């Protein structure tokens, strides 16, 4: 029993990951170069994201200015339509139409 316990106790505390990690040896120069490469990659990704956001913001600004310009044109066209449909303009176009004078109106009464 004592022999079985001592053999399994050693196997319990020994794992494959631990042994692999203990065999992995990284020198200072290798760790420094890997860290430098990682920092360069992260920095490049950061700059790429900033550039992408700036481009999208510029395009959104252009789209917004075009939308504002078209909306202003739409308002001007609606104002022109309203002016052309006004009563005074309709009177100018049609000579038969005359404004009604409320004092000269004669009422017809119908008797049953």
N, C-alpha and C positions, 0 to 999 in steps of 0.2 A: 504494500500500500504506500509506504513511504517513497519507494522508487517511482511508482506511478505518479504520485503527487509532485515530485520534484521535476520529472520530465515534462509534465503538462503545464506546470507553473512557468517554466521557461518559455514554452510555446505560447502561453497566454500573453505574455508581455512582449513577444516578438511578432510584429506584423509585417506584411510585405511592403505596405506604404512607408512604414517607419524605416525599414531597411533601405528602400529606394531613396528616401529623402536623405538618409545619412550618407549614401554613396554619392549624392549629387554635390559636387564642390564647385563653387563659382568663385573665380578670382575677383579681386577688386577692380581690375581693368575691365573685365567682362561685365560685371555688375554696373560699372560706371557707363560703359558704352550702351548697354541695354537701356539704362535709365535715360540716357541722352536721346536715343532713338525713339523711345516712348514719348518723351517730351516734345520732340520734333513732330511726331505723328499727331499728338493731341493739339499742338499749336496749329498745325496745318488744317486739321479738322475745324478748329475754332475760327480761323480766318476764312475758310470756305463757307461756314455757316453765316458769318457776318456779311460776307459778300453776297450770298444768296438772299439774305433778308434785305439788304440794301437795294438789290435789283428789283425784288418784289415790291418794295416800298416805292421805288421810282415809277414802276409800271402802274401801281395803284394811284399815284398822284396824277399821272397822265390820263388815266381812265376817268378819274374824278373831275379833272378840268374839262375833258370832252363832254362828260355828262352835264356839268354845270353850263357849258356853252349851249348845248342842245336844249336844255331846259329853258334857258333864257330866250332862245329862238322860238321855242314853243309858246312861251308867254307873249312874245311880241306878235306872233301870228294869231293867237287868240284875241289879242287886243284889236288887231286889224279886222278880224272877222266881226267882232262885236261892234266896231265902228261902222262897218258896212251894213250891218243888220239893224242899225239904230233907226228910229222913226224918222228923223230928219233926212237921213240918206235915202230912205225909201220914198219919202215925199219928193226929193229932188229927182229921183229916177222915174217916177210915175207921176205925170202931170194931172191925171184924173184923181189921184188921191189928194185930198185937201184935209188939213186938220179941222176937226170939228170945233165949232165955236159953241160953247154951252148956252149962250144967251139966245142964239137963233134956232134952237131945237124946237120943233113942233111935235107935240105928242098926239098920237091918234088914240082915241078911246073907242073901244069896241062895245057896242050895246048888245045885250042878248035878245 
